Amino acid sequence: MSDLSSPAPKPTTSPPKAKTPRAKRPRDSVKTKAEILVAGRAEFAERGFEGARVDAIATLAGANKRLLYHYYGNKEELYRAVLLDAYQEIRRGERALSLDQFGPVEAMDRLVRFTFRHFLANPWFPRLLNTENIENARFLKTMSDIQALHSPLVGQITTIVDRGAEIGVFRRDVDPVQLYISIAALGFFYVSNMATLSVIFARDLSGIDMVQEREAQAVQMVLDYLRTKPA
């Protein structure tokens, strides 16, 4: 029989464990740099080079301002990086088309549609290019790798035209640079002037029917030019 007058034994408790400090997540520099570039696109396209603010870009990217300067140095270098990335993106898209596997007519059709849709899907791109034209291409002139970046595109267009000429569906006297300028203009002008043209002609040029009609016309204009025999 237990002695009820004796005090009950106290329960034993383990001493509290020291809190383990939470390990800091390693910084994903590639992801952060990409987010800064995307934020830079938006800010430079919206406000131009002079009006853009690094603070706004850092905030939009969710990045520390000092980190932004660590990666890109200064506003000018960040703008160059944004501009180069924009050109690299469209060139990557063109390469991904793998146009060599298609006949010359279909290859040109696909290139025109891709270019039109790229401008349409990325309205910041025409605005960014307008910004650089306002600057008289002063930053682009300092980027030594721009020429090499565009050379494969010229070669690709030359190959398509040559293949078309060999089977008698395209004319031979085609300057690939002039042709690409025409292809780009058919999409660039439509997207960059969509707001004003919609008001002037009392039509919603952003409507799907108008966009599809414009894309089809762009393709037809390019193909008709290539099929027209020189005088």
Accessible surface in RSA format (square Angstrom, percent):
REM  Atomic radii and reference values for relative SASA: ProtOr
REM  Chains: A
REM  Algorithm: Lee & Richards
REM  Probe-radius: 1.40
REM  Slices: 20
REM RES _ NUM      All-atoms   Total-Side   Main-Chain    Non-polar    All polar
REM                ABS   REL    ABS   REL    ABS   REL    ABS   REL    ABS   REL
RES MET A   1   242.26 125.5 152.09 100.7  90.17 214.7 129.15 109.8 113.11 149.9
RES SER A   2    85.45  72.2  64.27  85.8  21.18  48.8  53.52 114.0  31.93  44.7
RES ASP A   3    93.01  65.2  71.91  71.6  21.11  49.9  36.52  85.9  56.50  56.3
RES LEU A   4   167.21  93.1 135.87  97.2  31.35  78.8 139.79  98.2  27.42  73.8
RES SER A   5    99.58  84.1  61.50  82.1  38.08  87.7  57.44 122.3  42.14  59.0
RES SER A   6    61.15  51.7  43.56  58.1  17.59  40.5  30.53  65.0  30.63  42.9
RES PRO A   7   125.55  91.5 100.93  92.0  24.62  89.5 112.44  92.8  13.11  81.5
RES ALA A   8    86.67  79.7  60.78  93.8  25.90  58.9  65.92  92.8  20.76  55.0
RES PRO A   9   124.70  90.9 100.42  91.5  24.28  88.2 111.61  92.1  13.09  81.3
RES LYS A  10   187.70  91.6 166.52 102.2  21.18  50.4 111.19 100.1  76.51  81.5
RES PRO A  11   117.46  85.6  94.81  86.4  22.66  82.4 106.10  87.6  11.36  70.6
RES THR A  12   138.19  98.3 108.45 109.9  29.74  70.9  83.69 112.4  54.51  82.4
RES THR A  13   122.54  87.2  92.01  93.3  30.53  72.8  67.03  90.0  55.51  83.9
RES SER A  14   102.59  86.7  75.30 100.5  27.30  62.9  38.56  82.1  64.03  89.7
RES PRO A  15   110.62  80.6  98.39  89.7  12.23  44.5 104.21  86.0   6.41  39.9
RES PRO A  16   131.52  95.9 102.70  93.6  28.82 104.8 113.64  93.8  17.89 111.2
RES LYS A  17   193.51  94.4 166.07 101.9  27.44  65.3 114.46 103.0  79.05  84.2
RES ALA A  18    96.39  88.6  66.01 101.9  30.37  69.1  76.60 107.9  19.78  52.4
RES LYS A  19   198.39  96.8 171.28 105.1  27.11  64.6 120.06 108.1  78.33  83.4
RES THR A  20   122.03  86.8  96.13  97.5  25.90  61.7  66.70  89.6  55.33  83.6
RES PRO A  21   119.37  87.0  98.63  89.9  20.74  75.4 109.93  90.8   9.44  58.7
RES ARG A  22   227.46  95.5 196.90 100.4  30.56  72.8  80.07 109.4 147.39  89.3
RES ALA A  23    88.75  81.6  64.75  99.9  23.99  54.6  73.77 103.9  14.97  39.7
RES LYS A  24   195.57  95.4 169.01 103.7  26.56  63.2 117.53 105.8  78.04  83.1
RES ARG A  25   220.62  92.6 196.43 100.1  24.19  57.6  75.55 103.3 145.07  87.9
RES PRO A  26   125.30  91.3 101.12  92.2  24.17  87.9 112.71  93.1  12.59  78.2
RES ARG A  27   158.58  66.6 124.67  63.6  33.91  80.7  37.97  51.9 120.61  73.1
RES ASP A  28    78.77  55.2  67.47  67.2  11.30  26.7  31.78  74.8  46.99  46.9
RES SER A  29    48.46  41.0  46.33  61.8   2.13   4.9  17.80  37.9  30.66  43.0
RES VAL A  30   118.75  78.1 115.36 104.4   3.39   8.2 117.21 101.8   1.54   4.2
RES LYS A  31   123.14  60.1 117.58  72.1   5.56  13.2  65.77  59.2  57.37  61.1
RES THR A  32    20.99  14.9  20.99  21.3   0.00   0.0   5.66   7.6  15.33  23.2
RES LYS A  33    80.52  39.3  80.52  49.4   0.00   0.0  25.51  23.0  55.01  58.6
RES ALA A  34    49.35  45.4  45.61  70.4   3.74   8.5  48.19  67.9   1.17   3.1
RES GLU A  35    67.93  39.0  63.78  48.3   4.14   9.9  30.82  59.6  37.11  30.3
RES ILE A  36     0.00   0.0   0.00   0.0   0.00   0.0   0.00   0.0   0.00   0.0
RES LEU A  37    26.75  14.9  26.75  19.1   0.00   0.0  26.75  18.8   0.00   0.0
RES VAL A  38    90.50  59.5  89.40  80.9   1.10   2.6  89.40  77.7   1.10   3.0
RES ALA A  39     3.01   2.8   1.39   2.1   1.62   3.7   2.83   4.0   0.18   0.5
RES GLY A  40     0.00   0.0   0.00   N/A   0.00   0.0   0.00   0.0   0.00   0.0
RES ARG A  41    27.54  11.6  27.54  14.0   0.00   0.0   5.15   7.0  22.39  13.6
RES ALA A  42    47.44  43.6  38.01  58.7   9.43  21.5  44.20  62.2   3.24   8.6
RES GLU A  43    16.07   9.2  14.29  10.8   1.78   4.2   2.15   4.2  13.92  11.4
RES PHE A  44     0.00   0.0   0.00   0.0   0.00   0.0   0.00   0.0   0.00   0.0
RES ALA A  45     8.21   7.5   0.01   0.0   8.19  18.6   0.01   0.0   8.19  21.7
RES GLU A  46   122.20  70.2  96.03  72.6  26.18  62.3  28.00  54.2  94.20  76.9
RES ARG A  47   144.73  60.8 121.41  61.9  23.32  55.5  22.00  30.1 122.72  74.4
RES GLY A  48    18.76  23.1   0.00   N/A  18.76  23.1  16.05  44.1   2.70   6.1
RES PHE A  49    10.89   5.4   9.23   5.7   1.67   4.3   9.23   5.6   1.67   4.8
RES GLU A  50   115.56  66.3 105.87  80.1   9.70  23.1  56.55 109.4  59.01  48.2
RES GLY A  51    30.80  38.0   0.00   N/A  30.80  38.0  23.15  63.5   7.64  17.1
RES ALA A  52     0.61   0.6   0.22   0.3   0.39   0.9   0.28   0.4   0.33   0.9
RES ARG A  53   138.53  58.2 137.54  70.1   0.99   2.4  56.97  77.9  81.56  49.4
RES VAL A  54    13.90   9.1   9.85   8.9   4.05   9.8   9.85   8.6   4.05  11.0
RES ASP A  55    80.77  56.6  77.49  77.1   3.28   7.7  30.12  70.9  50.65  50.5
RES ALA A  56    40.82  37.5  28.81  44.5  12.02  27.3  36.92  52.0   3.91  10.3
RES ILE A  57     0.48   0.3   0.45   0.3   0.03   0.1   0.48   0.3   0.00   0.0
RES ALA A  58     5.27   4.8   5.27   8.1   0.00   0.0   5.27   7.4   0.00   0.0
RES THR A  59   111.28  79.1  90.92  92.2  20.36  48.5  72.84  97.8  38.44  58.1
RES LEU A  60   114.21  63.6  85.31  61.0  28.89  72.6  89.89  63.1  24.32  65.4
RES ALA A  61    13.49  12.4   0.02   0.0  13.48  30.7   4.28   6.0   9.21  24.4
RES GLY A  62    72.80  89.8   0.00   N/A  72.80  89.8  37.57 103.1  35.23  78.9
RES ALA A  63    18.44  17.0   1.11   1.7  17.32  39.4   7.70  10.8  10.74  28.4
RES ASN A  64    81.31  56.1  67.22  65.0  14.08  33.9  29.22  70.3  52.09  50.3
RES LYS A  65    84.04  41.0  79.93  49.0   4.11   9.8  39.99  36.0  44.05  46.9
RES ARG A  66   193.15  81.1 186.70  95.2   6.45  15.4  77.95 106.5 115.20  69.8
RES LEU A  67    27.76  15.5  24.37  17.4   3.39   8.5  26.95  18.9   0.81   2.2
RES LEU A  68     0.00   0.0   0.00   0.0   0.00   0.0   0.00   0.0   0.00   0.0
RES TYR A  69    83.15  38.8  76.68  43.6   6.48  16.9  54.17  40.7  28.98  35.7
RES HIS A  70   135.68  74.2 104.07  72.3  31.61  80.9  66.98  69.0  68.70  79.9
RES TYR A  71    44.24  20.7  18.30  10.4  25.94  67.5  19.14  14.4  25.10  30.9
RES TYR A  72    24.82  11.6  16.82   9.6   8.00  20.8  21.25  16.0   3.57   4.4
RES GLY A  73    47.46  58.5   0.00   N/A  47.46  58.5  29.22  80.2  18.25  40.9
RES ASN A  74    64.62  44.6  64.62  62.4   0.00   0.0  20.90  50.3  43.72  42.3
RES LYS A  75    40.91  20.0  39.52  24.2   1.39   3.3  27.82  25.0  13.08  13.9
RES GLU A  76    70.56  40.5  70.56  53.4   0.00   0.0  24.95  48.3  45.61  37.2
RES GLU A  77    79.27  45.5  76.35  57.8   2.92   6.9  25.30  48.9  53.97  44.1
RES LEU A  78     0.00   0.0   0.00   0.0   0.00   0.0   0.00   0.0   0.00   0.0
RES TYR A  79     0.00   0.0   0.00   0.0   0.00   0.0   0.00   0.0   0.00   0.0
RES ARG A  80    54.42  22.9  53.83  27.4   0.60   1.4  19.95  27.3  34.47  20.9
RES ALA A  81    25.81  23.7  16.86  26.0   8.95  20.4  23.39  32.9   2.43   6.4
RES VAL A  82     0.18   0.1   0.00   0.0   0.18   0.4   0.18   0.2   0.00   0.0
RES LEU A  83     0.10   0.1   0.10   0.1   0.00   0.0   0.10   0.1   0.00   0.0
RES LEU A  84    39.85  22.2  39.85  28.5   0.00   0.0  39.85  28.0   0.00   0.0
RES ASP A  85    26.48  18.5  26.02  25.9   0.46   1.1   3.38   8.0  23.10  23.0
RES ALA A  86     0.26   0.2   0.00   0.0   0.26   0.6   0.00   0.0   0.26   0.7
RES TYR A  87    31.23  14.6  31.23  17.8   0.00   0.0  13.88  10.4  17.35  21.4
RES GLN A  88    61.25  34.3  60.57  44.3   0.68   1.6   7.51  16.0  53.74  40.8
RES GLU A  89    46.16  26.5  42.90  32.5   3.26   7.8  18.24  35.3  27.92  22.8
RES ILE A  90     2.18   1.2   2.18   1.6   0.00   0.0   2.18   1.6   0.00   0.0
RES ARG A  91     9.42   4.0   8.72   4.4   0.70   1.7   4.85   6.6   4.58   2.8
RES ARG A  92   114.97  48.3 110.14  56.1   4.83  11.5  53.65  73.3  61.32  37.2
RES GLY A  93    19.55  24.1   0.00   N/A  19.55  24.1  17.57  48.2   1.98   4.4
RES GLU A  94     3.64   2.1   3.64   2.8   0.00   0.0   2.43   4.7   1.21   1.0
RES ARG A  95   135.94  57.1 121.24  61.8  14.70  35.0  65.21  89.1  70.73  42.9
RES ALA A  96    81.91  75.3  48.07  74.2  33.84  77.0  59.92  84.4  21.99  58.3
RES LEU A  97    39.61  22.1  29.83  21.3   9.78  24.6  33.83  23.8   5.78  15.6
RES SER A  98    55.01  46.5  44.20  59.0  10.82  24.9  26.04  55.4  28.98  40.6
RES LEU A  99     0.81   0.5   0.00   0.0   0.81   2.0   0.00   0.0   0.81   2.2
RES ASP A 100   108.58  76.1  88.19  87.8  20.39  48.2  36.43  85.7  72.15  72.0
RES GLN A 101   130.85  73.2  89.13  65.1  41.71  99.3  39.78  84.7  91.07  69.1
RES PHE A 102    41.33  20.7  35.84  22.2   5.49  14.3  40.59  24.6   0.74   2.1
RES GLY A 103    39.51  48.7   0.00   N/A  39.51  48.7  28.21  77.4  11.30  25.3
RES PRO A 104    11.83   8.6  11.83  10.8   0.00   0.0  11.83   9.8   0.00   0.0
RES VAL A 105    45.35  29.8  44.85  40.6   0.50   1.2  44.85  39.0   0.50   1.3
RES GLU A 106    79.21  45.5  74.74  56.5   4.47  10.7  30.33  58.7  48.88  39.9
RES ALA A 107     0.00   0.0   0.00   0.0   0.00   0.0   0.00   0.0   0.00   0.0
RES MET A 108     0.00   0.0   0.00   0.0   0.00   0.0   0.00   0.0   0.00   0.0
RES ASP A 109    31.89  22.3  31.82  31.7   0.06   0.2   5.51  13.0  26.38  26.3
RES ARG A 110    94.75  39.8  91.24  46.5   3.51   8.4  17.36  23.7  77.38  46.9
RES LEU A 111     0.00   0.0   0.00   0.0   0.00   0.0   0.00   0.0   0.00   0.0
RES VAL A 112     1.69   1.1   1.16   1.0   0.53   1.3   1.16   1.0   0.53   1.5
RES ARG A 113    69.43  29.2  69.43  35.4   0.00   0.0  20.37  27.8  49.06  29.7
RES PHE A 114    39.36  19.7  34.16  21.2   5.21  13.5  38.75  23.5   0.61   1.7
RES THR A 115     0.09   0.1   0.09   0.1   0.00   0.0   0.09   0.1   0.00   0.0
RES PHE A 116     3.12   1.6   2.56   1.6   0.56   1.5   2.80   1.7   0.32   0.9
RES ARG A 117   129.61  54.4 128.28  65.4   1.32   3.2  45.80  62.6  83.81  50.8
RES HIS A 118    18.06   9.9  12.75   8.9   5.30  13.6   9.10   9.4   8.96  10.4
RES PHE A 119     5.57   2.8   5.57   3.4   0.00   0.0   5.57   3.4   0.00   0.0
RES LEU A 120    57.52  32.0  44.02  31.5  13.50  33.9  44.02  30.9  13.50  36.3
RES ALA A 121    78.93  72.6  45.59  70.4  33.34  75.8  56.18  79.1  22.75  60.3
RES ASN A 122    28.01  19.3  27.66  26.7   0.35   0.8   0.35   0.8  27.66  26.7
RES PRO A 123    60.39  44.0  59.03  53.8   1.35   4.9  59.03  48.7   1.35   8.4
RES TRP A 124    34.07  13.7  34.07  16.5   0.00   0.0  27.41  14.6   6.66  10.8
RES PHE A 125     3.71   1.9   3.71   2.3   0.00   0.0   3.71   2.3   0.00   0.0
RES PRO A 126     0.46   0.3   0.46   0.4   0.00   0.0   0.46   0.4   0.00   0.0
RES ARG A 127   103.30  43.4 100.47  51.2   2.83   6.7  47.57  65.0  55.73  33.8
RES LEU A 128     0.00   0.0   0.00   0.0   0.00   0.0   0.00   0.0   0.00   0.0
RES LEU A 129    23.22  12.9  22.88  16.4   0.34   0.8  23.12  16.2   0.09   0.2
RES ASN A 130    59.09  40.7  57.95  56.0   1.14   2.8  17.75  42.7  41.34  40.0
RES THR A 131    10.22   7.3   9.36   9.5   0.87   2.1   3.39   4.5   6.84  10.3
RES GLU A 132     5.92   3.4   5.92   4.5   0.00   0.0   5.92  11.5   0.00   0.0
RES ASN A 133   106.55  73.5  90.23  87.2  16.32  39.3  24.08  58.0  82.47  79.7
RES ILE A 134   146.11  83.1 115.79  86.3  30.32  73.1 122.85  88.5  23.26  63.1
RES GLU A 135    25.30  14.5  18.04  13.6   7.26  17.3   5.50  10.6  19.80  16.2
RES ASN A 136   106.43  73.4 102.20  98.8   4.23  10.2  27.86  67.0  78.57  75.9
RES ALA A 137    27.55  25.3  27.49  42.4   0.07   0.1  27.49  38.7   0.07   0.2
RES ARG A 138   108.20  45.4 101.17  51.6   7.03  16.7  47.95  65.5  60.25  36.5
RES PHE A 139     3.12   1.6   3.08   1.9   0.04   0.1   3.12   1.9   0.00   0.0
RES LEU A 140    39.95  22.2  35.00  25.0   4.95  12.4  35.00  24.6   4.95  13.3
RES LYS A 141   147.24  71.8 106.88  65.6  40.35  96.1  86.82  78.1  60.41  64.4
RES THR A 142    81.81  58.2  48.27  48.9  33.54  79.9  57.27  76.9  24.53  37.1
RES MET A 143    19.99  10.4   8.98   5.9  11.02  26.2  13.86  11.8   6.13   8.1
RES SER A 144   112.75  95.3  79.25 105.8  33.50  77.2  59.21 126.1  53.54  75.0
RES ASP A 145    70.65  49.5  65.59  65.3   5.06  12.0  37.54  88.3  33.11  33.0
RES ILE A 146    17.65  10.0  17.65  13.2   0.00   0.0  17.65  12.7   0.00   0.0
RES GLN A 147   144.25  80.7 140.15 102.4   4.10   9.8  52.80 112.4  91.45  69.4
RES ALA A 148    69.58  64.0  55.98  86.4  13.59  30.9  61.24  86.2   8.34  22.1
RES LEU A 149    31.86  17.7  23.95  17.1   7.91  19.9  30.12  21.2   1.74   4.7
RES HIS A 150    43.87  24.0  43.81  30.4   0.06   0.2  38.27  39.4   5.59   6.5
RES SER A 151    66.51  56.2  55.19  73.7  11.32  26.1  35.00  74.5  31.52  44.2
RES PRO A 152    76.98  56.1  60.19  54.9  16.79  61.0  71.89  59.4   5.08  31.6
RES LEU A 153     8.75   4.9   4.67   3.3   4.07  10.2   7.72   5.4   1.02   2.8
RES VAL A 154    49.22  32.4  49.21  44.6   0.01   0.0  49.22  42.8   0.00   0.0
RES GLY A 155    35.21  43.4   0.00   N/A  35.21  43.4  33.10  90.8   2.11   4.7
RES GLN A 156    37.78  21.1  30.08  22.0   7.70  18.3  17.11  36.4  20.67  15.7
RES ILE A 157     0.24   0.1   0.24   0.2   0.00   0.0   0.24   0.2   0.00   0.0
RES THR A 158    51.23  36.4  49.45  50.1   1.79   4.3  46.82  62.9   4.42   6.7
RES THR A 159    60.81  43.2  57.68  58.5   3.13   7.5  34.19  45.9  26.62  40.2
RES ILE A 160     0.06   0.0   0.06   0.0   0.00   0.0   0.06   0.0   0.00   0.0
RES VAL A 161     6.33   4.2   6.33   5.7   0.00   0.0   6.33   5.5   0.00   0.0
RES ASP A 162    68.40  47.9  68.37  68.1   0.03   0.1  16.99  40.0  51.40  51.3
RES ARG A 163    63.11  26.5  61.34  31.3   1.77   4.2  46.34  63.3  16.77  10.2
RES GLY A 164     0.00   0.0   0.00   N/A   0.00   0.0   0.00   0.0   0.00   0.0
RES ALA A 165     8.74   8.0   0.77   1.2   7.97  18.1   0.77   1.1   7.97  21.1
RES GLU A 166   128.14  73.6  95.52  72.3  32.62  77.7  30.23  58.5  97.91  79.9
RES ILE A 167   115.00  65.4  83.24  62.0  31.76  76.5  92.29  66.5  22.71  61.6
RES GLY A 168    66.49  82.0   0.00   N/A  66.49  82.0  31.79  87.2  34.70  77.7
RES VAL A 169    53.43  35.2  43.49  39.4   9.93  23.9  50.62  44.0   2.81   7.6
RES PHE A 170    11.14   5.6   0.00   0.0  11.14  29.0   2.10   1.3   9.04  25.9
RES ARG A 171    40.05  16.8  29.44  15.0  10.61  25.3   9.74  13.3  30.32  18.4
RES ARG A 172   167.83  70.5 143.34  73.1  24.50  58.3  67.36  92.1 100.47  60.9
RES ASP A 173    80.23  56.2  53.69  53.4  26.55  62.8  50.14 118.0  30.09  30.0
RES VAL A 174    19.62  12.9   0.71   0.6  18.91  45.6   1.88   1.6  17.74  48.1
RES ASP A 175    75.27  52.7  64.19  63.9  11.08  26.2  28.29  66.6  46.98  46.9
RES PRO A 176    28.46  20.7  28.12  25.6   0.34   1.3  28.15  23.2   0.31   1.9
RES VAL A 177    73.56  48.4  72.49  65.6   1.07   2.6  73.27  63.7   0.30   0.8
RES GLN A 178   111.52  62.4 110.66  80.9   0.86   2.1  30.97  65.9  80.55  61.1
RES LEU A 179     6.36   3.5   2.60   1.9   3.75   9.4   6.03   4.2   0.33   0.9
RES TYR A 180    35.29  16.5  35.29  20.1   0.00   0.0  30.96  23.3   4.33   5.3
RES ILE A 181    98.41  56.0  95.16  70.9   3.25   7.8  97.64  70.3   0.77   2.1
RES SER A 182    57.65  48.7  52.34  69.8   5.31  12.2  24.97  53.2  32.68  45.8
RES ILE A 183     2.41   1.4   0.03   0.0   2.38   5.7   0.03   0.0   2.38   6.4
RES ALA A 184    17.76  16.3  17.76  27.4   0.00   0.0  17.76  25.0   0.00   0.0
RES ALA A 185    49.42  45.4  42.28  65.2   7.15  16.3  47.60  67.0   1.82   4.8
RES LEU A 186    24.69  13.8  23.47  16.8   1.22   3.1  24.69  17.3   0.00   0.0
RES GLY A 187     0.39   0.5   0.00   N/A   0.39   0.5   0.00   0.0   0.39   0.9
RES PHE A 188    46.35  23.2  46.35  28.7   0.00   0.0  46.35  28.1   0.00   0.0
RES PHE A 189   113.42  56.7 113.26  70.2   0.16   0.4 113.42  68.8   0.00   0.0
RES TYR A 190    13.78   6.4  12.91   7.3   0.88   2.3  13.58  10.2   0.21   0.3
RES VAL A 191    16.83  11.1   5.85   5.3  10.99  26.5   5.85   5.1  10.99  29.8
RES SER A 192    42.54  35.9   5.93   7.9  36.61  84.3  10.32  22.0  32.22  45.1
RES ASN A 193    44.54  30.7  42.63  41.2   1.91   4.6   2.63   6.3  41.90  40.5
RES MET A 194    33.08  17.1  32.66  21.6   0.42   1.0  15.22  12.9  17.86  23.7
RES ALA A 195    79.61  73.2  65.67 101.3  13.94  31.7  74.49 104.9   5.13  13.6
RES THR A 196    80.23  57.1  76.18  77.2   4.05   9.7  74.92 100.6   5.31   8.0
RES LEU A 197    30.41  16.9  30.41  21.8   0.00   0.0  30.41  21.4   0.00   0.0
RES SER A 198    23.46  19.8  18.79  25.1   4.66  10.7  16.73  35.6   6.73   9.4
RES VAL A 199   124.52  81.9 105.39  95.4  19.13  46.1 111.75  97.1  12.77  34.6
RES ILE A 200   119.68  68.1  88.04  65.6  31.64  76.3  94.85  68.3  24.83  67.4
RES PHE A 201   128.85  64.5 111.60  69.1  17.24  44.9 116.81  70.8  12.03  34.4
RES ALA A 202    93.84  86.3  58.91  90.9  34.93  79.5  69.48  97.8  24.36  64.5
RES ARG A 203   140.70  59.1 131.26  66.9   9.43  22.5  33.08  45.2 107.62  65.2
RES ASP A 204    92.84  65.0  78.79  78.4  14.06  33.2  39.70  93.4  53.15  53.0
RES LEU A 205    12.33   6.9  12.33   8.8   0.00   0.0  12.33   8.7   0.00   0.0
RES SER A 206    66.43  56.1  46.12  61.6  20.31  46.8  28.96  61.7  37.48  52.5
RES GLY A 207    24.47  30.2   0.00   N/A  24.47  30.2  24.47  67.1   0.00   0.0
RES ILE A 208   116.28  66.2 109.85  81.8   6.43  15.5 111.38  80.2   4.89  13.3
RES ASP A 209   108.84  76.2 102.21 101.7   6.63  15.7  35.06  82.5  73.78  73.6
RES MET A 210    43.69  22.6  42.80  28.3   0.89   2.1  28.07  23.9  15.62  20.7
RES VAL A 211    15.27  10.1  15.27  13.8   0.00   0.0  15.27  13.3   0.00   0.0
RES GLN A 212   103.14  57.7  98.41  71.9   4.74  11.3  30.89  65.7  72.26  54.8
RES GLU A 213   101.50  58.3  93.07  70.4   8.43  20.1  40.40  78.1  61.10  49.9
RES ARG A 214    56.83  23.9  53.75  27.4   3.09   7.4  15.41  21.1  41.42  25.1
RES GLU A 215    13.27   7.6  13.27  10.0   0.00   0.0   1.61   3.1  11.67   9.5
RES ALA A 216    50.02  46.0  45.53  70.3   4.49  10.2  46.20  65.1   3.82  10.1
RES GLN A 217    85.74  47.9  80.66  59.0   5.08  12.1  20.82  44.3  64.92  49.2
RES ALA A 218     0.47   0.4   0.47   0.7   0.00   0.0   0.47   0.7   0.00   0.0
RES VAL A 219     7.09   4.7   7.09   6.4   0.00   0.0   7.09   6.2   0.00   0.0
RES GLN A 220    89.60  50.1  89.54  65.4   0.06   0.1  34.40  73.2  55.20  41.9
RES MET A 221    96.06  49.7  85.79  56.8  10.27  24.4  87.51  74.4   8.55  11.3
RES VAL A 222     5.56   3.7   2.89   2.6   2.68   6.4   5.56   4.8   0.00   0.0
RES LEU A 223    11.14   6.2  11.14   8.0   0.00   0.0  11.14   7.8   0.00   0.0
RES ASP A 224    67.01  46.9  63.22  62.9   3.79   9.0  25.45  59.9  41.57  41.5
RES TYR A 225    92.58  43.2  86.30  49.1   6.28  16.3  70.60  53.1  21.97  27.1
RES LEU A 226     0.00   0.0   0.00   0.0   0.00   0.0   0.00   0.0   0.00   0.0
RES ARG A 227   111.03  46.6  90.09  45.9  20.94  49.8  38.58  52.7  72.45  43.9
RES THR A 228    75.55  53.7  68.27  69.2   7.29  17.4  56.67  76.1  18.88  28.5
RES LYS A 229   180.49  88.1 164.72 101.1  15.76  37.5 107.46  96.7  73.03  77.8
RES PRO A 230    69.90  50.9  50.46  46.0  19.44  70.7  52.40  43.3  17.50 108.7
RES ALA A 231   153.16 140.8  71.29 110.0  81.87 186.2 110.26 155.3  42.90 113.6
END  Absolute sums over single chains surface
CHAIN  1 A    14725.5      12152.4       2573.1       8639.5       6086.0
END  Absolute sums over all chains
TOTAL         14725.5      12152.4       2573.1       8639.5       6086.0
